[in-house]
Amino acid sequence: MTRDEHLEWAKRRALEYVEAARYEQVATRYERVRELLLAAFTSLGSDLAKHPELQNHKGIDLGMALIMIPDSTYLSSPEVMKHFIEGFQ
């Protein structure tokens, strides 16, 4: 699989979690939304690590820094996480 194919595959898989989070948000299950958004980010990082050209993608470092900020609201909504994931190149 080429770098671009692998990246698109990883993004699609991560976006499945984002879509599930969007559904949970409508049902006002906010704790579950947070879990699913973290799963989306983790899925993306794990999948990118499986390709030699994507193993050290700087977007994962950036996302981790944003998530780890105390009381962070970065990447905390399905819309923002979707935008973040779709922005990976």
CORBEL-V56519 format. One record per pair of residues at least 24 apart in sequence whose ideal C-beta (glycine too) atoms are under 10 Angstrom apart, sorted by the first residue. I is the first residue (numbers start at 1). GAP is how many residues later the second one is. D is the distance in whole Angstrom. If there is no record, write none. Layout:
I;GAP;D, I;GAP;D
//
This chain:
1;49;10, 1;50;7, 2;49;9, 2;51;9, 3;48;6, 3;49;9, 3;50;4, 3;51;6, 4;49;9, 4;50;10, 4;85;9, 5;46;9, 6;41;8, 6;42;8, 6;44;7, 6;45;4, 6;46;10, 6;47;8, 6;48;6, 7;37;10, 7;40;9, 7;41;7, 7;44;8, 7;46;9, 7;47;6, 7;50;9, 7;81;6, 7;82;8, 8;80;9, 9;38;7, 9;41;10, 9;42;9, 10;33;8, 10;34;6, 10;35;9, 10;36;8, 10;37;4, 10;38;5, 10;39;9, 10;40;8, 10;41;8, 10;44;8, 10;47;9, 10;75;9, 10;78;8, 11;29;10, 11;32;10, 11;33;7, 11;36;9, 11;37;9, 11;71;10, 11;74;5, 11;75;7, 11;76;10, 11;77;6, 12;35;10, 12;73;9, 13;27;9, 13;30;5, 13;31;8, 13;33;9, 13;34;6, 13;72;10, 14;25;8, 14;26;4, 14;27;7, 14;28;9, 14;29;5, 14;30;4, 14;31;9, 14;32;9, 14;33;7, 14;34;9, 14;67;8, 14;68;9, 14;70;10, 14;71;5, 14;72;10, 14;74;9, 15;25;7, 15;28;9, 15;29;9, 15;63;10, 15;66;9, 15;67;6, 15;70;6, 15;71;8, 16;24;8, 16;27;8, 17;24;8, 17;25;9, 17;26;6, 17;27;9, 17;61;9, 17;64;8, 17;68;9, 18;25;10, 18;26;10, 18;59;10, 18;60;5, 18;61;9, 18;62;10, 18;63;5, 18;64;5, 18;65;10, 18;66;9, 18;67;7, 18;68;10, 19;59;8, 19;63;8, 20;58;9, 21;56;8, 21;57;5, 21;58;10, 21;60;7, 21;61;9, 22;55;9, 22;56;4, 22;57;8, 22;59;10, 22;60;8, 23;55;9, 24;54;9, 25;52;8, 25;53;6, 25;54;9, 26;52;10, 30;46;9, 33;43;8, 33;44;8, 33;45;7, 33;48;10, 34;41;10, 34;42;7, 34;43;10, 36;42;8, 36;45;9, 37;30;9, 37;38;6, 37;39;7, 37;40;8, 37;41;7, 37;43;9, 37;44;5, 37;45;10, 37;47;10, 38;29;7, 38;37;9, 38;38;10, 38;43;9, 40;35;9, 40;38;9, 40;41;6, 40;42;9, 40;44;9, 40;45;7, 41;25;9, 41;26;7, 41;34;7, 41;40;7, 41;43;8, 41;44;8, 43;42;9, 44;37;10, 44;40;9, 44;41;6, 44;44;7, 48;40;8, 54;34;9, 57;31;7, 57;32;9, 58;30;10, 59;25;8, 59;26;9, 59;28;8, 59;29;5, 59;30;8, 60;28;9, 63;25;9
//
